[in-house]
């Protein structure tokens, strides 16, 4: 079945270019020029992924992303202006899966769409195992996480990143290794995307970066899962 991609941008030319490249790669494409129509199409058309411009009149891309995240883990790739570094960080913290900086290569954007969708298909969801530590249980089949008996809400991407770390307790994983394992080998984006999502995981788990019980930062290298095994 062909995958569906919703392209949201207030510029007709950009939407047309992106549509052309995606349809060439056999995606079905719908377009929206503003946030209101983007949210409507997300509800009614059920896309597999959204390409979302940050700078739009009315409700901007970050507002649309927040609304999407209230009810869905639908993969989202943000389009950001080169100078708007804060938009990238805020967008990733709100729940974007990736971002592409304008001006961008349509071919690269299409490659990122494929990489994000492939990451979802390669999820650990089919595994029947559980990862059990002294105060945390990660259920791979149910995609649930509990700490001290309390269920923890994580996004799909955050869950996969936690699993990547928890499957290698005590081992230091570089940002690049985590990108390859969770995002895919052809991930094109900034390695700082890992840092943003690790911060989100720590916040959800109540883990203090200065005195970590679960995820430790190895400065200049990456991260290590340090929870004691059960």
N, C-alpha and C positions, 0 to 999 in steps of 0.2 A: 504494500500500500504506500502511495506517495505521501511524504511528510508535508505538513502544512506550516508555512512561515508567514507571520503577520509583520509587515514592514510599516513602521510608524515614523513619519517625518513630515514636516510642514512644507518641504520643498518637493514639488512635482518631479523635477529632474532627478533628484537623488532617488526617490522611490522608483522611478522608471528604470534607472540604471541597475539598482539592486534587483528589481523584479526580473530584468532581462537575464542577469547572471544566474539567479536562482532557478528560473524556469529552464534555463539551459542545462542545469544539473538535475532536472526532473523533480523540482519541488512545486507544490501548489502554493500560490502567493495571493494574499489579500493585502490591501493597502488602507491606511488611515492617515489623515492629515492633522489630526488633533487628538488630545487625550480622551475626550468623551467618546469619540468613535472607536478609538483603540480599545477601551474597556468594553464597549458594546460588542465589538467583533470577538474579543477574547471570550466573552460569555457565550455568544451565539455560534461562532464558527469553530471554536475549539482548536486553535492552532497547536502545533507541537513545539513551536519556539517563536519568540517575539524579538524583532530587531527594533530598538526603541531610541529615538533621538532625545537627548536631554533638553536641548534648548528649543522649546516650542511655545507659541502663544497660548494663553489660558493655562490649563493644567500642564506643567512641564513633565518631562520624562521621569523625574524622580518621584513626583506625586503619583503618576500612573503606576510606577513600579511598586510604590507602597500599597496602593489599592490592590494590585495583582497579588502581592504577597499576603494580603489578609485572607485570601481564599484559595491560593494555588501556589504550587512549586514549579510552575511553568518556566522552562529555561528562558532567560532574557539576556540579550547582548545589547549593551548600551553603545550609542554613538555619541562621542563627546568632542568638544572643541579642543584643539591641542593645548591651549593655555589654561583650561579649566581643570587643574589637578584635583581640586576639592571635589568636583563632580564625580571623578573616578572613584575616589576613596569613599565618599558618601554613598555612591551607587552600589559599590561592592558591599558596603556594610548593610545596606538595605536589603540586598539579596540578589544583585545581578551576578550572572555566571561568568561574564567576560565583558570587556569593553573594547571598542575600536575607535581610534582617534581620527578625526577629520583633518585634512583630506585623507581618504583611505583608498586602498586598492579593492575594487569589487571582487576580484579573484581571491584576495586574502580573506575578505569578509565571508565569502561563500565557503572557504576552507574552514573558517572558525565555526560556522553554522554546523558543518558536518562533524567537526571535532566535539562540539558540545552535545550534539545528539548522539554521537557514538559513545561518549562517556556515560550517558544515561543508560544506553543499551548494555554497556559492559558492567553495570552495577553489580554489587555483591548480593543483590536481593534474593537470588536463587539459592544462596548457600543456606544450609540447615544448621550451621554451627552457632555457638555463642562464645563470646570472649568474656571471661569472668576474671575480675580482679578483686582486691580486698573490699573496695567500696563502689565499684562500678560494674555493670553488666551491659554488654553490647550484644543484642539479639540480631544476628545477621538476617535471619529469615523474615522476622517481623519488622526489621528496620527500626527497632526500639532501643532506647538507651535509658538506663536507670542508674541513679547515683543515690546510695543510702536508701534504697527503696522508693525513691521519688522519680517519676517519669520525666525525662528531659526532652523538650521540644527542640529539634534541630531541623534545618532545611536538608533537602536531599544531598546537596553538595557538601554541607557541613558533616553529615553522617558519613559520607564516603571518605572525607578527609580524616575524620576521627578513626575510622576503621583502618585506613592506611597506616596510621601511627600505632594504633593498638595491636595490629597484627605483627608488629616488630618491636615489642617492648625492650627498652634498654638500648636500642639501636638508633644512632643519629641518622636522620634522613634529611638530605639537603632540600632546599626549596625546589630545585630542578627535578629531583627524584619524585617529590610529591606532585609536582605539576604533571610529570609523565604518567604517574600512576593514577591520579584522580581526574585530571583534565584531559589527558591524552598526549601521545608522543608528538603530535603536530600542533600543540598549543603555541600560539604566537605572542601571547600577552606578557605583561610585566610580572616578574616573579613576586612583586609585592602583593599580588592578589592572594597568595598563601598567607601572608601576615594578617591581612584583613580578616580572612575566614578563621584563622586560629584564634584571633581576638574574640570573634563571635562565639566560637566553641567554648573558650574559657569563661566568657560571661555567662553562657547558658549553664555550664557545669559548676559555676561558682569556684573556679580554680584561679588562684592568685599567681600572676606571672612572677612576682618577686619571691614567692615561696611555693613553688608549684608542687601539687600532689599528683597531678595527672600529666600535664604537658610542659616540658622544660624547654626554654630557648637555649640553643647552642650558638652563642653570638658569632655572627659572621658566617655561619654554616647553615643552620636550619633548626630542626626540632627533634625532641626525643620524648617518647611516652615512658613515664617513670612510675606509674601506679604499680603497687606491689601485687603480684599474682595471688589469687585466692588459695 
